């Protein structure tokens, strides 16, 4: 097995790769959650707050 020295360039490249994967995963997660919420809102509208639409009681 080859020996890879830990130079500052290797550490920076590894850190950048890990951060890129982490941020990409976060963006994908938030996009999926927003997509599910929009789909759920379109399928079943929320019940009204109990008021009549005409404003009368």
Buried (B, 14 or more C-beta within 10 A) or exposed (E): EEEEEEEEEEEEEEEEEEEEEEEEEEEEEEEEEEEEEEEEEEEEEEEEEEEEEEEEE
